[in-house]
Amino acid sequence: MQKRVRLGKGAPNGALIPTSDIEFISSGCTLLDLALGGGWAESRICNVVGDKSSGKTLLAIEACANFALKYERGRIFYRECEAAFDKGYAASLGMPLERVDFGAPIETVEELFNDLSKAVKSKVPTLYIVDSLDALSDRAEIGRDMDEPTYGTEKARKMSQLFRRLVRMMASSKLTLMIISQVRSKIGLSFGRNTTRSGGRALDFYCSQVIFLQHMGTLSRTIGNVKRPVALELRAKCDKNKVGLPLREVEFTLQFGYGIDDLMSNVKWLKAVGRLDDIGVKEKEWRIFIKETDSIGTSQKDFMARTNRVKASVRKRWFEIEKGFLPKRVKYGEQSGQAQEIE
């Protein structure tokens, strides 16, 4: 006999509100958390893809900080494969270096598999980050001369084998795998997406969340007749999402030396949807509101109170907007063969 499942009120297709059986790690950005369905899904594989200076490593650093806040005894593995990581700068962005295991350098997919096989055996909540997959080689490539031709398929086959062996073990061991990927241009493409990333098709199928980052612009500030860039405007598109509504896009601000400016990103979003009145701000005064909130004279208590008020407003309006795009009925209601209306 098939078990009947009662669908959540206001959430046809199980899409609006995160399900209770999935835990999430905050990305450090309220809008990105909403686009992801609640944050980075734990015990699953997520993939962050982007060009240079698009915030890939920053999202990994913020994930480490939020994971450490959520799990006092959780383990963090950060495998930096590009030889370009600055621990001092990462610490200034909030990365808990004393909690992070950087380990020995990993050069091949085979070494990654062996390292993951050891990490996945623990039952303690674990965050494992690979930065980046494109910097990894494989044993066949290392043993090949530079001028020897290759079709580049060995690495993709190894990644597929890695996922097949570890994906079920990850779910039972509470290990969350975040893979950072660089984009590559497709030569001679006349239609479709003109970028790709290494790892083969297996990465597309086994990931629960795939985020593509894009650099939209630069914010500058002038002090004493000197103009300097101080922040980046980034766009994140949820290319795949198995724990929430897919293909959602959000924009946020990355401030140098600080990380994701969640307050500014949220206020800009409220302005874009015409709901600044929710936080008592007029159309032309949103910049003043941010400056006052972020000023040195504002206490941490007042800052958090304002920030939380803005976050609550963003979440409320986000779900209201998303609910308008969902179907008004669910296909399988309480009575077999009849559609159930969503209130």
N, C-alpha and C positions, 0 to 999 in steps of 0.2 A: 504494500500500500504506500503510495507516494505521500510524503509529509507535506502538509499545506503550510506555507509560510505567509505570515501576515505582513504585507508591505507597509512601510512607514508612512505616516500621514504627511502629505506635502512633499514626498520624496519618491515619485515614480522612477522606476529603473534603479532605485537605490543610489541616486546621484547627488542629491542636495546636501544631505548631512552625513558626515563620516560615520561609517558603521562602527559599532562598539567593539568588534573583534579585531580591529586594526589600530595599532599604536603609531603615533607620528612624532617625528623630531622637527621642531620648528626650523625654518630656513633663515630666521632673523628678519623676514619681510612679511608683513601681514598680508599684503596682496598676493605674494607668491604662495604663501600657505593656502590661501583660498583657491588659487588656481590649481594647486596640486591636490586639493581635496582634504587638506588638513596639515600638510607639511610633507617631509620625506617619510614614506611608509617604511616602518621597521620590519626587519626580517625579510626584506626584499632587495631587489637590485634597482638602483636608479642611475641614470646617465645624464651628465651635464655636458652639453656640447656647445662650443663657441669658438669664435676667432680670437686673435690676440687682444688683450686688454678688454675683455668682455665680462670679466668678473667670475670666471670659472673657479679659480683657486679661492677667491673671496667667499663664495658660497660654501666651499668645503670648510674653510676656517670658521665661518659662522655656524655651520652644522656641528663642528667639534665643540664650540663654546656652548651651544644649546644642549647638546648631548651630555656634556659634563654637568650642566645645571640640573638636568633631569635625573641622571643616574650618578650618584655619588661614588658607587663602586663599579661603574661601567668601564669598559676598556676601549681605548681609541688607538687604532693602528693607522698611521699615515705613511704610505709608501710613495715617496717623491722620486719620480723616475726621470725628471728633466734636468736635474742638477741646477735648479734655478730658484730654490726655495729660500726665503729670508726669514729665519726664525724670530729675529728681533722685531721685524715689522709685523709678523703674524701675532706675536705677543701683544703688540700695541693695539691690534684689532680685537683682542679678547681671547685668543687661542690659549688654552691652559697647557703650556708646554710640559709642565711637570706630570701631566696625566697622559701625554701622548707618547706612544712607542713608535719612533721613526725607523728603527731596525736597520739592518744592513741594506745597502743599495740593491735593488732588483733590476736585472737587465733583460730577462727573458720571460716569456709566458710560462714556461715550465717552472721557473723559480717562483713566479706568482702563484701557480697552482700549489706548489709545496708549502708556501707560506700561508696561503688561505686554508689549506687542509689542517694545519696546526691550529689556526685561530678559530676555526669553526667547531672544534671539539669542546670548547668551553660552553657552559650553560649561562655564563654571565652576559648581560646585554653588551653587545660589541658593535662599534662603528669602525668599518674598514674602508679606507679611502685610497684609491689608486690615481695618482696625478703625474702623468697622464698615461692612458693606454697606448697612445700613438708613439710614445717614447720607448715602448718595450719592443724587443726583437724576439727571435726564436732561435733555437740551437742550430737549425738548418741554415738560417741566414748568417749567423755568426761564423759558421764553418765554410761559408761560400766566399769566393773572391769577389771584389767589388765589380769587376768587369764581367762576371758570370751572369748570364741572363736568368731571370726568375719571373714567375707570374704572380708572386705575392699571395698565394693561396694557403701556404702552410700555417701562417699565423691565424687566419680565420678558422681553419680546421681545429687548431689547438684551442682556440677560445670556445668553440662549440663543444668540444670535449670537456673543457673545464666547467662550463655551465651545467652540462648533463650530469656530471659527477657531484657537484656541490650544491645545486639549487635546493634540493630537498633537505639536505643537512643544514643549510642556512636557516630555513624556516623553523626547524626544531631547536636550533641553538641560539636564537635571538641575535643573529649576526646580520647587520645591515651593510650592504656593499654599495658604495658610491664610486662610480667610475667617471673620471673626467676625460673628455675626448676633444681633440683638436679637429677643426674642419679642414677638408681638402677640396679643392676645386675639381669639378668634373669637366674634362676637356672635350670640346666638340658637342656639348649637349644643346639641343634645340628646344627642349620642353622639359617641364618638371623642375625639381629643385636642382640647382647647379652646384651644390656642395654635398659632401659626404664625409664619413670618418671611418677609420680602420676598425677591425674587429669582426668584419663579416656580418652576415644577416642574423647570426645567432644573438648578437647583442640586441637587435631590434625585438626579437621574440621573447627573450627571457627578462628583459627589463619591465618593471611595473610602471616606471615613470621615466620619460625622456624629455629633457628641457633643452631648447635651443636658445642661446643667448646672442643678442645683437647689440652692437654699439651704436647708439642713436645720436649722440652729440656730447659736447663738453661744456660744463659750466665754469665760468671764470669769475674772479673777484679782483677788484682794483684797490690797492692800499698804497698811499703815498705815491700816486702816479705810476705805480708798478702793477701790471696786470699779470695774473697767474691763473692757470687752470686749477680748480679745487675739487671738481667732481665730474663724474660721468653719468650720462643718461643712458640707461640700459633697457632693453625690451626682452622679456622672457616669454617664449611660446611653448606651451605644454604639448609637444608633438604626439606623445602617447601617455595615457593615464588609465590604469586599470583599477584605481581606487577613487575616482571622481570623474567629473565631466571633462572630456578631452578637448584639445585644441583651444584652450583658453589662453589669452594673451594679457600680460600686465607690463607696466613700465615702472621702474623704480630708480632711485638716485643712489649712486655709490660715491661716498665722500672719502677723499684721500686721507689716510691716517685715522679714519673712524669706522668705516664699513658702510653698510646699508643705512641710509638715512630714512628710517621707517616713518618718522613724523612727516617729513616733507613729501614723501611718496604718497602717504595717505591723504594729506590735505590736497595735493594736486589731483588725486583721483576724485575726491569729493567735489572739487571745483569742476572737473570734467563732466561729472554726471549731474551737476547743478544742485548739489545738496550741502553747500557750505553752511546753510542756515541751521543744519542739524547740530553744529558745534558753535553756533552764535557768531559766525564770521561773515562779514559782507564780501561781496564779489571782489572789490578792489583792495581789501585789507588782509588777504590771505598771507601775503609775504610778511606783513607786520606781525600777524599772529605767530608765524613760525619764528621770527626774530625774537619776539618777546618770550616765547616759550623756551627758546634755546639760549637765552642770554645768560651771562655769568651770574647776574643777580638773582636768577630764579633758583629756588631750592630744589633739591632732588625730589622731595616729596611732591611739590607743586608740579614739577616737570612730569613725573610719572602719572599724576592725576590727570593732567591735560592729555598726555599721550594715550592713556588708557581710554579716556573719553572719546578721542578720535578713533581709536581702534574699534571700539564698540559700535560706533556709528558706521564705520566702513563695513564691518561684518554684517550689520543689520541690512544696510542698503544692498550689499552684494547678493545676499540670499533673496531679497525681494526682487532684484533684477533677474537673477537666475530662475526663480520660480516662474516668472513670466514667460520664459522660453521653453519651459517643460510642457509636455502634453497634459491636458486637463483630465485625462482618464488613464488608469492603468489597465493593461490588457486582460490580466487575470485577477478578478476581484474575489469577494467572499463567496459568490455563487458561481459555480463552474459554468463557463460559456458566456458570462455577462461581464461587461466592462464596469469598473468601479470608478465613480467620479471622485476626483481629488478636491477636497474642500480648500 
